[in-house]
Every structure is written in C-alpha cells, then in structure tokens.
Amino acid sequence: MHAAWSAATAVLLWRRQEEVQNVDAWYGFAIPVLKILGISMILHGLYDTLLKRDLGVPALAVAVVSFVWFFWLYEWGQRRQAELIAHA
C-alpha cells in the first residue's frame, strides 16, 4: 500500500511541478503540498483506521481504490508524456 501511495504522490508531484517551483516563500508550500499529498494521506489514514478496528472488507475496498487511483494517475501520466514528446 505504501508503494501505491508513494507512486501516486510522485505522479502528482510531476504533474504539479510548476506550481511547486513557483513558490516564493516557505509558507507558500502549504497548498501545493496538500494538493499533492492530500489524497494519499486520507487513504492511508482511512486504511489504517479500518484495519485497527478489524474492518477487513472496508480496508480491502480502500486498498482497491488506492490501487485504482494510482493506475489511473499512471495512465494519465503516460498519455501526458506521449503528448509532450509528440509536441517536442
């Protein structure tokens, strides 16, 4: 699960790199970081909480959603990269 969340975060960081690079002051990182990490943080917390409460089936559902989200981001990244290469 950590690998899926980390990879999804990496794709989002790549997707929003201009937004991060254009930050002028240290406190300006708050919103971009929340946009990049937010979904992974929520999914991680939900997954951990469900497992701690012995709710295996809902935790499995969160795991499936996490992997679907990662693969969707990955496919988007592949298409976007192909577009950038085609326009170069």
SVG drawing of the C-alpha trace seen along z (x, -y; Angstrom):
<svg xmlns="http://www.w3.org/2000/svg" viewBox="-16 -35 27 43">
<polyline fill="none" stroke="black" stroke-width="0.4" points="0.0,0.0 2.8,-2.4 4.3,-1.8 1.0,-2.7 0.5,-5.9 4.1,-6.9 4.0,-6.3 0.7,-8.2 2.2,-11.1 5.2,-11.0 3.0,-11.2 1.1,-14.2 4.4,-15.9 5.4,-15.5 2.0,-16.8 2.2,-19.9 5.9,-20.6 5.5,-24.1 3.2,-25.0 5.8,-23.9 8.7,-25.6 6.9,-28.9 6.5,-29.1 8.3,-32.3 8.3,-31.8 8.5,-28.7 4.9,-29.1 3.7,-29.1 4.3,-25.3 1.3,-24.5 -1.4,-24.5 0.7,-22.7 1.8,-20.1 -1.8,-19.5 -2.8,-19.1 -0.1,-16.6 -0.2,-14.6 -3.9,-15.1 -5.5,-12.1 -2.7,-9.7 -2.9,-10.9 -6.6,-10.4 -6.5,-7.0 -3.6,-5.9 -5.4,-7.2 -8.7,-5.5 -6.9,-2.2 -5.0,-2.2 -8.1,-3.1 -10.2,-0.4 -7.6,2.2 -7.2,1.1 -10.9,1.6 -10.8,5.1 -12.8,4.0 -11.0,6.0 -13.5,5.8 -13.8,2.0 -10.0,1.8 -9.7,4.0 -12.1,1.7 -9.8,-1.3 -6.8,0.7 -8.5,1.4 -9.5,-2.3 -5.9,-3.2 -4.5,-1.0 -7.2,-2.1 -6.3,-5.7 -2.6,-5.0 -3.1,-3.2 -5.4,-5.9 -2.7,-8.5 -0.1,-6.3 -2.1,-6.0 -2.7,-9.8 1.0,-10.4 1.8,-8.0 -0.6,-9.8 0.6,-13.2 4.2,-12.2 3.4,-10.9 1.7,-14.2 4.7,-16.2 7.1,-14.0 4.8,-14.4 4.9,-18.2 8.7,-18.4"/>
</svg>
